[in-house]
């Protein structure tokens, strides 16, 4: 679009329209200065990044990067949103999750949330980690059920919880047409989590009842979180959700519901990550794909997907949990811009146990600030028209559709879970991602990058029970580094000090600072304290400094030029002073006496784990 000022002249007048080749030529020049002699498409490829599912994000997108027509907001294929007005009327729904077993504490928490911006409640009911069904009435005391939709997560106690919730609506004289929310039935998702056989009969029963008596209440949630929490990629999350949704459509239509009625009983739940553009593309692709399913089933008008986005538990860290506030902010931004109907921001202390009042306040205020101060909901599909987003949406949709087809060829979602197909594909994805995490190609701020050994631990009341096992695993990005830090903590508790490594910095600050900082950062990620005193040593002073460090491990840090001049003598002095292991910060070379090398892209987890083993840190 060309913007025309008041006098009718184009603002672009007088500016030449640069060719793609001109930009590419400038890129080549910059890369040559950094030591990369590439030209043509190779120059652009050097700046490209491979993300999940083999998708490649390029440094520049132009109008040549066309994608299928995204249509209009509120119309098929619903890529640009399920409603013509988007979220401009009321913003997206702010949905808070609660997992208290005490009805009184739960009631205090939900009333505080509703008084401060939360618009719907997501409650864990029944079992060892939820409020008892008998306590649901007390938990919802004072809640205006006609204004605050309730979303249940009741697992095996679906029948009792759903019956009690509907009884409360009747008791409080809420007309059936005004009952809103979701009963949360998801037998396939529960089967994936627990390894049990799915039983769709009860979900179908409640869906039929809701369709007949409660037009604003949905019975079934297509929850993609079990697959995300097991380490699945964005495409795998979408593919499994499509296969699950199709399985529910088959069951519901076989039970006598019309296709549009069946679609109306489904709500889809997806993870929102700190990769805001991938989150935006995922939600847009999900709507487009579900519209294609509805069209193929013969009900194109029923393809407007209802979406609930939840900030990713996988990205939440236990160390330096305050950084989680930044992660959830990015995730909720991506969810809102991507068109989610409701967004749940998990509290920053989610990985530590039950959240406190401060953490819940920050979580709900995240959406409030994005809506009321950043005004993200005032524009319909704000990412629409971006060549990058449109292209990423299209490519992600293609990868997800391919995985959906693979599941369908295997007999559908239930059969794919039962046979282990879903678990195998997700495990392979997580294994590959785990290697990137271990090599810090996917850095985790506060954990694998910029950790602080002096941080005060954040303690929370433990969760009522451990997560249900037996099915897909539950993974976290920080788990490998967390295990290393736990070993260091145990050593500190037992001995009064952490394991240490001496930083032998050669030459002036300009020569050693970069690699000394890199090495200190890497060792601290494993709970190993770097000793960098004095800040500069040479062959004549290193032995005395090393002896005073309280360790028998050292790491040389300097430039390649100074290594060539001083490394041999310094290493000999270190070994003579009692160093049992000597590292060098830099690419592997021929330096006698150096036992191992640490460098950008090395397997940090393997290096740190091996070092802790050698130090006798259990």
C-alpha positions as CSV (number, residue, x, y, z in Angstrom):
1,X,0.0,0.0,0.0
2,X,1.3,3.5,-0.9
3,X,0.6,6.2,1.7
4,X,-0.6,9.4,0.1
5,X,-0.1,12.6,2.0
6,X,-2.6,15.5,1.8
7,X,-1.2,17.0,-1.3
8,X,-1.5,13.7,-3.2
9,X,2.2,13.1,-3.6
10,X,3.6,9.7,-2.7
11,X,5.9,9.6,0.4
12,X,8.0,7.2,-1.5
13,X,8.5,9.6,-4.4
14,X,12.2,10.3,-5.1
15,X,13.4,7.1,-3.4
16,X,14.6,4.4,-5.7
17,X,13.1,0.9,-5.3
18,X,16.0,-1.3,-4.4
19,X,16.4,-4.7,-5.9
20,X,16.8,-7.9,-3.9
21,X,20.2,-8.3,-5.4
22,X,21.4,-5.0,-4.1
23,X,20.5,-6.0,-0.5
24,X,22.2,-9.4,-1.1
25,X,25.3,-7.6,-2.2
26,X,25.4,-5.6,1.0
27,X,25.0,-8.7,3.0
28,X,28.0,-10.3,1.2
29,X,30.1,-7.4,2.2
30,X,29.2,-7.6,5.8
31,X,29.8,-11.4,5.9
32,X,33.2,-11.0,4.2
33,X,34.3,-8.7,7.0
34,X,33.4,-11.4,9.5
35,X,35.5,-14.0,7.6
36,X,32.7,-15.7,5.6
37,X,33.4,-15.5,1.8
38,X,30.0,-16.3,0.4
39,X,28.0,-14.8,-2.4
40,X,24.6,-15.0,-4.0
41,X,21.9,-17.2,-2.3
42,X,24.6,-18.6,0.0
43,X,25.0,-15.2,1.6
44,X,21.3,-15.1,2.5
45,X,21.4,-18.7,3.6
46,X,24.2,-17.9,6.0
47,X,21.8,-15.6,7.9
48,X,18.9,-18.0,7.9
49,X,17.8,-20.0,10.9
50,X,16.4,-23.5,11.1
51,X,13.6,-23.8,13.6
52,X,11.2,-26.5,14.7
53,X,9.9,-29.0,12.1
54,X,12.7,-28.2,9.7
55,X,11.2,-24.8,8.9
56,X,13.7,-22.1,7.9
57,X,13.3,-18.5,8.8
58,X,15.2,-16.2,6.4
59,X,16.6,-12.7,7.2
60,X,14.4,-10.9,4.6
61,X,10.9,-11.5,3.3
62,X,9.4,-9.5,0.4
63,X,6.3,-9.6,-1.7
64,X,7.9,-12.5,-3.6
65,X,7.3,-14.7,-0.6
66,X,3.7,-15.3,-1.4
67,X,1.4,-17.4,0.7
68,X,-2.2,-18.6,0.1
69,X,-4.9,-15.9,0.5
70,X,-5.6,-15.7,4.2
71,X,-9.1,-14.4,3.6
72,X,-10.9,-11.9,5.8
73,X,-11.3,-12.0,9.6
74,X,-14.3,-14.1,10.6
75,X,-14.6,-15.9,7.3
76,X,-13.2,-19.2,6.0
77,X,-10.4,-20.2,6.2
78,X,-10.4,-18.2,9.5
79,X,-6.6,-17.7,9.3
80,X,-7.1,-14.1,10.3
81,X,-9.5,-14.8,13.2
82,X,-12.7,-16.6,14.1
83,X,-14.7,-13.4,14.4
84,X,-14.9,-10.5,12.0
85,X,-14.3,-8.0,14.8
86,X,-11.4,-10.0,16.2
87,X,-10.8,-9.1,19.9
88,X,-11.5,-5.4,19.4
89,X,-14.8,-5.5,21.4
90,X,-13.7,-7.0,24.7
91,X,-10.2,-8.2,24.2
92,X,-9.2,-11.8,24.7
93,X,-10.5,-13.6,27.7
94,X,-8.2,-13.6,30.7
95,X,-8.5,-17.2,32.1
96,X,-6.7,-18.1,35.4
97,X,-5.9,-21.6,36.3
98,X,-6.3,-22.9,39.9
99,X,-5.2,-26.2,41.5
100,X,-6.0,-25.9,45.2
101,X,-7.4,-28.8,47.1
102,X,-8.9,-26.6,49.9
103,X,-12.2,-25.1,48.9
104,X,-11.8,-22.1,51.2
105,X,-8.4,-21.2,49.8
106,X,-9.6,-21.7,46.3
107,X,-12.6,-19.4,46.9
108,X,-10.3,-16.6,48.2
109,X,-8.1,-17.0,45.2
110,X,-10.9,-17.0,42.6
111,X,-12.7,-14.0,44.1
112,X,-9.5,-12.0,44.1
113,X,-8.8,-12.9,40.5
114,X,-12.4,-12.0,39.4
115,X,-12.2,-8.7,41.2
116,X,-9.0,-7.8,39.4
117,X,-9.5,-8.6,35.7
118,X,-9.9,-12.3,35.3
119,X,-12.9,-13.2,33.1
120,X,-13.1,-17.0,33.4
121,X,-11.9,-19.7,35.8
122,X,-10.0,-22.9,34.9
123,X,-10.4,-25.3,37.9
124,X,-8.8,-28.6,38.7
125,X,-11.5,-30.7,40.3
126,X,-11.3,-34.1,41.9
127,X,-8.4,-36.5,42.4
128,X,-5.4,-35.8,44.7
129,X,-4.5,-32.5,43.0
130,X,-7.9,-30.8,42.7
131,X,-10.6,-29.4,44.8
132,X,-13.1,-32.2,45.9
133,X,-16.3,-32.3,43.9
134,X,-18.1,-31.9,47.2
135,X,-16.2,-28.7,47.8
136,X,-17.0,-27.1,44.5
137,X,-20.0,-25.2,45.9
138,X,-17.9,-23.6,48.7
139,X,-15.1,-22.8,46.2
140,X,-17.5,-20.9,44.0
141,X,-19.3,-19.2,46.8
142,X,-19.9,-15.5,45.7
143,X,-18.9,-16.2,42.1
144,X,-21.5,-14.8,39.6
145,X,-21.8,-17.9,37.4
146,X,-23.7,-16.0,34.7
147,X,-20.7,-13.7,34.3
148,X,-17.7,-15.9,35.0
149,X,-17.5,-19.0,32.8
150,X,-16.1,-22.1,34.5
151,X,-13.8,-24.5,32.7
152,X,-13.3,-27.8,34.4
153,X,-10.3,-30.2,34.5
154,X,-11.9,-33.1,36.2
155,X,-10.2,-36.2,34.7
156,X,-11.9,-39.4,35.9
157,X,-14.4,-37.5,38.0
158,X,-16.0,-35.8,34.9
159,X,-19.5,-37.1,35.6
160,X,-19.6,-36.0,39.2
161,X,-17.9,-32.6,38.6
162,X,-20.1,-31.8,35.5
163,X,-23.3,-32.7,37.4
164,X,-22.3,-30.6,40.4
165,X,-21.4,-27.6,38.3
166,X,-24.7,-27.7,36.4
167,X,-26.6,-28.2,39.7
168,X,-24.9,-25.0,41.0
169,X,-26.1,-23.1,38.0
170,X,-29.6,-24.3,38.5
171,X,-29.5,-23.6,42.2
172,X,-28.3,-20.0,41.6
173,X,-31.0,-19.6,38.9
174,X,-28.8,-19.1,36.0
175,X,-30.9,-19.6,32.8
176,X,-29.6,-22.5,30.7
177,X,-28.9,-20.3,27.7
178,X,-26.6,-18.2,29.9
179,X,-24.5,-21.1,31.1
180,X,-21.0,-20.8,29.6
181,X,-17.6,-22.4,29.9
182,X,-16.4,-25.9,29.3
183,X,-16.8,-29.3,31.0
184,X,-13.3,-30.1,29.9
185,X,-13.8,-33.7,28.7
186,X,-10.8,-34.9,26.8
187,X,-10.5,-38.7,26.9
188,X,-7.8,-38.9,24.2
189,X,-5.7,-36.2,25.9
190,X,-6.0,-38.1,29.2
191,X,-5.0,-41.3,27.5
192,X,-1.9,-39.6,26.1
193,X,-1.0,-38.4,29.6
194,X,-1.7,-41.5,31.6
195,X,-1.3,-44.4,29.1
196,X,-4.8,-45.6,29.8
197,X,-7.3,-46.6,27.2
198,X,-9.6,-43.7,26.1
199,X,-13.3,-44.0,26.7
200,X,-15.2,-41.6,24.6
201,X,-18.7,-42.5,25.8
202,X,-19.0,-40.1,28.7
203,X,-17.6,-37.2,26.6
204,X,-20.2,-37.9,24.0
205,X,-23.0,-38.1,26.6
206,X,-22.1,-34.6,28.0
207,X,-21.7,-33.2,24.5
208,X,-25.2,-34.3,23.6
209,X,-26.6,-32.9,26.7
210,X,-24.9,-29.6,26.3
211,X,-26.0,-29.3,22.6
212,X,-29.6,-30.0,23.7
213,X,-29.8,-28.0,26.9
214,X,-26.9,-25.5,27.2
215,X,-26.1,-23.9,23.9
216,X,-23.3,-21.7,25.4
217,X,-21.5,-24.6,27.2
218,X,-18.9,-26.8,25.5
219,X,-18.4,-30.3,26.7
220,X,-15.0,-31.2,25.1
221,X,-11.6,-29.7,25.0
222,X,-9.1,-30.7,22.4
223,X,-6.0,-30.3,24.6
224,X,-2.7,-30.2,22.7
225,X,-0.8,-29.5,25.9
226,X,0.1,-33.2,26.7
227,X,2.0,-33.3,23.4
228,X,3.7,-30.0,23.9
229,X,4.7,-30.9,27.5
230,X,6.2,-34.1,26.2
231,X,8.5,-32.1,23.9
232,X,6.5,-32.0,20.7
233,X,7.1,-29.4,18.1
234,X,4.5,-26.8,16.9
235,X,3.6,-29.0,13.9
236,X,3.2,-32.1,16.1
237,X,1.0,-30.1,18.5
238,X,-1.2,-29.0,15.6
239,X,-1.2,-32.4,13.9
240,X,-2.3,-34.3,17.1
241,X,-4.9,-31.7,17.8
242,X,-6.4,-32.1,14.3
243,X,-6.4,-35.9,14.7
244,X,-8.0,-35.6,18.1
245,X,-10.7,-33.2,16.9
246,X,-11.5,-35.5,14.0
247,X,-11.8,-38.5,16.3
248,X,-14.3,-36.5,18.5
249,X,-16.3,-35.4,15.4
250,X,-16.6,-39.0,14.3
251,X,-17.8,-40.1,17.8
252,X,-20.3,-37.2,18.1
253,X,-21.8,-37.5,14.7
254,X,-22.1,-41.3,15.2
255,X,-24.1,-40.5,18.3
256,X,-26.5,-38.4,16.3
257,X,-25.2,-34.8,16.5
258,X,-25.1,-32.8,13.4
259,X,-21.7,-31.7,12.1
260,X,-22.2,-28.1,13.1
261,X,-23.4,-29.1,16.6
262,X,-20.4,-31.4,17.0
263,X,-18.0,-28.7,16.0
264,X,-19.7,-26.3,18.4
265,X,-18.9,-28.7,21.3
266,X,-15.1,-28.4,20.8
267,X,-12.6,-25.9,22.2
268,X,-8.9,-26.2,21.3
269,X,-6.1,-25.6,23.7
270,X,-2.6,-24.8,22.6
271,X,0.7,-23.8,24.1
272,X,2.1,-20.3,23.7
273,X,5.8,-20.0,23.9
274,X,8.3,-17.2,24.1
275,X,8.9,-17.4,20.4
276,X,6.1,-14.9,19.7
277,X,6.2,-15.3,15.9
278,X,6.0,-19.0,16.0
279,X,3.1,-18.7,18.5
280,X,1.3,-16.3,16.2
281,X,1.8,-18.5,13.2
282,X,0.7,-21.6,15.2
283,X,-2.7,-20.2,16.2
284,X,-3.3,-18.8,12.7
285,X,-2.4,-22.1,11.1
286,X,-4.6,-24.0,13.6
287,X,-7.6,-22.1,12.5
288,X,-6.8,-22.5,8.9
289,X,-6.3,-26.3,9.3
290,X,-9.5,-26.8,11.2
291,X,-11.4,-24.9,8.6
292,X,-10.0,-27.3,6.1
293,X,-11.2,-30.3,8.2
294,X,-14.7,-28.8,8.5
295,X,-14.8,-28.1,4.8
296,X,-13.8,-31.7,4.0
297,X,-16.5,-32.9,6.3
298,X,-19.1,-30.9,4.5
299,X,-19.7,-28.1,7.0
300,X,-17.5,-25.2,5.9
301,X,-19.4,-22.7,8.0
302,X,-18.6,-24.6,11.2
303,X,-14.8,-24.3,10.9
304,X,-14.3,-21.3,13.2
305,X,-12.1,-22.8,15.8
306,X,-12.5,-21.7,19.5
307,X,-9.0,-21.3,20.9
308,X,-7.6,-21.3,24.5
309,X,-3.8,-20.5,24.7
310,X,-1.7,-21.4,27.7
311,X,1.8,-20.1,28.3
312,X,4.2,-23.0,27.9
313,X,5.1,-24.9,31.1
314,X,8.1,-26.4,29.2
315,X,9.8,-23.0,29.1
316,X,9.4,-22.2,32.8
317,X,12.5,-22.4,34.8
318,X,13.1,-23.2,38.5
319,X,16.3,-21.2,38.7
320,X,16.0,-17.4,38.4
321,X,12.2,-17.8,38.0
322,X,11.8,-14.1,37.8
323,X,12.8,-14.4,34.1
324,X,9.7,-16.4,33.6
325,X,7.8,-13.1,33.7
326,X,9.5,-12.1,30.5
327,X,8.8,-15.4,28.9
328,X,5.2,-15.4,29.7
329,X,4.8,-11.8,28.5
330,X,6.2,-12.7,25.1
331,X,4.0,-15.8,25.0
332,X,0.8,-14.0,25.9
333,X,1.7,-11.3,23.4
334,X,2.0,-14.0,20.7
335,X,-1.2,-15.6,21.8
336,X,-3.2,-12.4,21.8
337,X,-1.8,-11.2,18.4
338,X,-2.3,-14.7,17.0
339,X,-6.0,-14.5,17.8
340,X,-6.6,-16.7,20.8
341,X,-10.1,-16.3,22.3
342,X,-8.8,-16.8,25.8
343,X,-5.3,-16.7,27.3
344,X,-4.0,-18.3,30.5
345,X,-0.7,-16.9,31.8
346,X,0.9,-19.3,34.2
347,X,2.4,-17.7,37.3
348,X,6.2,-17.2,37.2
349,X,6.6,-19.7,40.1
350,X,4.6,-22.4,38.3
351,X,7.5,-24.8,38.2
352,X,8.2,-24.4,41.9
353,X,4.8,-25.4,43.4
354,X,1.6,-23.6,44.3
355,X,1.8,-20.0,43.2
356,X,1.5,-17.2,45.8
357,X,-0.8,-14.2,45.6
358,X,1.9,-12.0,44.1
359,X,2.6,-14.5,41.3
360,X,-1.1,-14.8,40.5
361,X,-1.4,-11.0,40.4
362,X,1.5,-10.7,38.0
363,X,0.1,-13.4,35.8
364,X,-3.4,-11.8,35.4
365,X,-1.9,-8.3,35.1
366,X,0.2,-9.5,32.1
367,X,-2.9,-9.7,29.9
368,X,-4.4,-6.6,31.5
369,X,-1.3,-4.5,30.6
370,X,-1.1,-5.9,27.0
371,X,-4.8,-5.1,26.6
372,X,-5.3,-1.8,28.4
373,X,-1.9,-0.2,28.0
374,X,-0.4,-1.7,24.9
375,X,-3.8,-1.8,23.2
376,X,-3.0,-5.1,21.4
377,X,-6.6,-6.0,20.9
378,X,-7.5,-2.7,19.2
379,X,-6.3,-4.0,15.8
380,X,-7.9,-7.0,14.0
381,X,-5.2,-9.5,13.2
382,X,-2.2,-7.1,13.7
383,X,0.2,-9.7,12.2
384,X,-1.8,-10.1,9.0
385,X,-0.1,-9.0,5.9
386,X,3.4,-9.5,7.2
387,X,5.2,-11.5,4.6
388,X,7.2,-13.3,7.3
389,X,4.2,-14.3,9.4
390,X,2.0,-15.3,6.4
391,X,4.8,-17.5,5.0
392,X,5.6,-19.0,8.4
393,X,1.9,-19.7,8.9
394,X,1.7,-21.5,5.5
395,X,4.8,-23.6,6.0
396,X,3.8,-24.6,9.5
397,X,0.3,-25.5,8.3
398,X,1.9,-27.8,5.7
399,X,4.1,-29.5,8.2
400,X,1.2,-30.0,10.6
401,X,-1.1,-31.4,7.9
402,X,1.6,-33.9,6.9
403,X,1.8,-35.2,10.5
404,X,-2.0,-35.2,10.8
405,X,-2.2,-37.4,7.7
406,X,0.4,-39.8,9.1
407,X,-1.7,-40.2,12.2
408,X,-4.8,-40.8,10.2
409,X,-3.0,-43.4,8.1
410,X,-2.0,-45.1,11.3
411,X,-5.7,-45.5,12.2
412,X,-6.4,-42.2,14.0
413,X,-5.3,-40.6,17.2
414,X,-6.3,-43.4,19.6
415,X,-4.5,-46.0,17.5
416,X,-1.4,-43.7,17.1
417,X,-1.2,-43.2,20.9
418,X,-1.7,-46.9,21.5
419,X,0.9,-48.0,19.0
420,X,3.5,-45.5,20.3
421,X,3.7,-43.6,17.0
422,X,2.9,-40.2,18.7
423,X,5.4,-40.9,21.5
424,X,8.2,-42.0,19.1
425,X,7.8,-38.9,16.9
426,X,7.7,-36.5,19.8
427,X,10.7,-38.3,21.6
428,X,12.8,-37.9,18.4
429,X,11.9,-34.2,18.3
430,X,12.8,-33.6,22.0
431,X,16.0,-35.6,21.6
432,X,17.1,-33.2,18.8
433,X,16.0,-30.2,20.8
434,X,17.8,-31.5,23.9
435,X,21.1,-31.5,21.9
436,X,20.6,-27.8,21.0
437,X,19.8,-27.0,24.7
438,X,22.9,-28.9,25.9
439,X,25.0,-27.0,23.4
440,X,23.3,-23.7,24.4
441,X,22.3,-23.1,20.8
442,X,18.9,-22.6,22.4
443,X,20.0,-20.5,25.4
444,X,18.0,-20.4,28.7
445,X,18.5,-17.0,30.4
446,X,19.3,-17.5,34.1
447,X,20.0,-21.2,33.6
448,X,22.4,-22.0,30.8
449,X,23.2,-18.4,30.1
450,X,23.9,-15.7,32.8
451,X,23.3,-18.0,35.8
452,X,23.8,-16.6,39.3
453,X,25.2,-19.0,41.9
454,X,24.4,-16.4,44.6
455,X,20.7,-16.2,43.9
456,X,18.3,-16.7,46.8
457,X,16.1,-19.7,46.1
458,X,12.4,-19.0,45.7
459,X,10.4,-21.5,47.8
460,X,6.8,-22.3,47.4
461,X,4.3,-24.7,48.9
462,X,4.6,-28.0,47.1
463,X,1.9,-29.2,44.8
464,X,-0.6,-31.7,46.3
465,X,0.7,-34.6,44.2
466,X,3.2,-35.4,41.4
467,X,1.9,-35.3,37.8
468,X,0.1,-38.4,36.6
469,X,2.5,-40.8,34.9
470,X,2.2,-43.8,32.7
471,X,1.8,-42.0,29.4
472,X,3.8,-39.3,27.6
473,X,6.6,-37.8,29.7
474,X,6.6,-34.2,31.0
475,X,9.8,-32.3,30.1
476,X,11.3,-29.0,30.8
477,X,13.9,-27.0,28.9
478,X,16.0,-26.6,32.1
479,X,16.0,-30.2,33.3
480,X,19.6,-31.1,32.3
481,X,21.1,-28.0,33.8
482,X,18.8,-28.2,36.8
483,X,20.2,-31.7,37.5
484,X,23.8,-30.2,37.5
485,X,22.8,-27.3,39.7
486,X,21.2,-29.7,42.2
487,X,24.4,-31.7,42.5
488,X,26.3,-28.4,43.2
489,X,23.7,-27.5,45.8
490,X,24.1,-30.8,47.6
491,X,27.8,-30.4,47.6
492,X,27.4,-26.9,49.1
493,X,25.1,-28.3,51.8
494,X,27.5,-31.1,52.6
495,X,30.9,-29.2,52.5
496,X,30.0,-25.5,52.9
497,X,31.4,-24.6,49.5
498,X,30.7,-25.2,45.8
499,X,33.0,-27.0,43.4
500,X,35.4,-24.5,41.9
501,X,37.4,-23.9,38.8
502,X,40.3,-21.5,38.5
503,X,40.2,-19.0,35.6
504,X,43.8,-18.6,34.4
505,X,43.5,-15.3,32.4
506,X,46.5,-14.6,30.2
507,X,47.4,-11.1,28.9
508,X,45.6,-7.8,29.4
509,X,41.8,-7.4,29.9
510,X,41.3,-6.7,26.2
511,X,42.8,-10.1,25.4
512,X,41.2,-12.4,28.0
513,X,37.8,-10.8,29.0
514,X,35.7,-12.3,26.3
515,X,36.8,-15.9,26.9
516,X,37.0,-15.5,30.6
517,X,33.4,-14.3,30.7
518,X,32.4,-17.1,28.4
519,X,34.1,-19.8,30.6
520,X,32.8,-18.3,33.9
521,X,29.3,-18.3,32.4
522,X,29.5,-21.9,31.2
523,X,30.9,-23.3,34.5
524,X,28.3,-21.5,36.6
525,X,25.6,-23.1,34.4
526,X,26.7,-26.4,36.1
527,X,26.9,-24.9,39.6
528,X,30.7,-24.6,39.4
529,X,32.1,-21.4,40.9
530,X,34.7,-19.7,38.8
531,X,37.7,-18.2,40.8
532,X,39.1,-15.3,38.8
533,X,41.6,-13.8,41.3
534,X,43.9,-12.4,40.3
535,X,42.4,-11.3,37.1
536,X,45.6,-11.8,35.2
537,X,48.4,-14.4,35.4
538,X,51.4,-15.6,33.6
539,X,53.8,-18.6,33.8
540,X,55.6,-17.0,36.8
541,X,52.5,-16.2,38.9
542,X,49.9,-18.8,37.9
543,X,51.2,-21.5,40.4
544,X,50.7,-19.3,43.5
545,X,47.3,-18.0,42.3
546,X,46.2,-21.5,41.5
547,X,47.3,-22.8,44.9
548,X,45.2,-20.1,46.6
549,X,42.0,-20.9,44.6
550,X,41.0,-23.9,46.5
551,X,40.6,-26.2,43.5
552,X,42.5,-28.6,41.4
553,X,40.9,-27.6,38.1
554,X,41.9,-24.7,35.9
555,X,40.8,-23.1,32.6
556,X,43.0,-21.0,30.4
557,X,41.4,-17.9,28.9
558,X,42.9,-15.6,26.3
559,X,43.4,-15.0,22.6
560,X,44.7,-17.6,20.1
561,X,47.8,-15.5,19.7
562,X,48.6,-15.4,23.4
563,X,47.9,-19.1,23.7
564,X,50.6,-19.7,21.0
565,X,53.0,-17.7,23.1
566,X,52.2,-18.7,26.7
567,X,49.9,-21.7,26.9
568,X,52.6,-24.4,27.1
569,X,54.5,-22.8,30.0
570,X,51.3,-21.9,31.9
571,X,49.9,-25.4,31.6
572,X,53.2,-26.9,32.8
573,X,53.1,-24.6,35.8
574,X,49.5,-25.5,36.6
575,X,50.3,-29.2,36.4
576,X,53.3,-28.8,38.6
577,X,51.1,-26.9,41.1
578,X,48.7,-29.8,41.3
579,X,46.1,-29.2,38.6
580,X,44.4,-32.5,37.9
581,X,42.5,-31.2,34.9
582,X,43.2,-28.2,32.6
583,X,40.7,-26.7,30.2
584,X,41.2,-24.1,27.5
585,X,38.6,-21.7,26.3
586,X,38.7,-21.9,22.5
587,X,38.5,-24.3,19.6
588,X,40.4,-27.5,20.1
589,X,44.1,-27.2,19.1
590,X,47.5,-28.8,19.8
591,X,48.4,-27.6,23.3
592,X,50.3,-30.3,25.4
593,X,48.8,-30.8,28.8
594,X,45.3,-29.4,28.0
595,X,42.8,-32.1,28.9
596,X,39.6,-30.6,27.2
597,X,38.3,-27.5,25.4
598,X,35.3,-25.4,26.0
599,X,33.9,-23.3,23.2
600,X,30.7,-21.9,21.7
601,X,28.6,-24.9,20.5
602,X,30.3,-27.5,22.7
603,X,28.1,-29.9,24.6
604,X,28.0,-27.9,27.9
605,X,26.0,-30.5,29.7
606,X,28.5,-33.3,28.9
607,X,31.5,-31.1,29.8
608,X,30.0,-30.0,33.1
609,X,28.6,-33.4,34.1
610,X,32.0,-35.0,33.4
611,X,33.8,-32.4,35.4
612,X,31.4,-32.8,38.4
613,X,32.1,-36.6,38.2
614,X,35.8,-36.0,38.3
615,X,35.4,-33.7,41.3
616,X,33.5,-36.3,43.1
617,X,30.3,-34.3,43.2
618,X,27.5,-36.8,43.5
